[in-house]
Amino acid sequence: MQSAWPAAVGEAIAREATPVTERSGVVTVACSSSAWAQELDFLGSQILEKIRPDLPSETPLEGLRFIIATDPV
């Protein structure tokens, strides 16, 4: 996921949001602010469509969860 993230979202978004954990097919993405978390939540389905083809077939990706980073992204 880490290597596929910048290509799926672009470098500008990758600077503001980073995948940090995965559990049961849901990837948690730490965002630099609540505004970024909200915006990416709206774009979640589009991001999933872009990133799924770049992941190994044995990596089921069911969803994305966006949170505000406690440390700078």
N, C-alpha and C positions, 0 to 999 in steps of 0.2 A: 504494500500500500504506500509506504513512504516514497518509493521510487516512482510510482505511477501518479502520485498526487500533483506535482507541479505541471505535468503534461496535461492532466485532466482539467485543472482549474486555472492555469496560467501563473506566471511568476508573480504578478501583483498580488493575487489572492494567496498564493503559497507563502508570501512574506507575512501575511496577516493571520494565517490559519494553518495549523499543523495537525495531522492525525497523531493521536497519542496512545490510544488503546483500541482493542477489538475484543468484543465478547458476544458470543452467539450470533455472529454475522452482522453486528452493529458496530460501526467504527465511531469512536468519539473523537471529535476534532476540537482542539483548543484554539480559540479565536482571541485576537488582541483586544477586542472590545465587544460590548453588547450589540452595537450596531452591525459589526461584522457577523456575529453569531446569528442575528435576526435575518440579515440579507442572505447569508448562505443557507439558512433554513428554508427560505423561499425558493432557492435554487437547488435544493437537495436532490430532487428527482432528475434534473438535468445533469448534475454532477455524477450521480449514480450511472446514468446512461453512458457518460463519457469514460468513466473509470473501469467499469466492469470488463470490457474487452481486454484491458491491459493486465488483468489479474489472472493468476493460474486458475484453471477450471476447478481445482479442489478448494478454492477459497470462496465460499459462498458469502456474498455481500448482500445483506437484507436491507440495510439502512444506514443513515448517517445521523449522528447526534452532535449538535454544536453547543459548546460551552464557552464561558469566558475563562481565559487562561489565568491561573494564579501567578505564574511567572511570565515574563515577556516571551512572546512567541519567537 
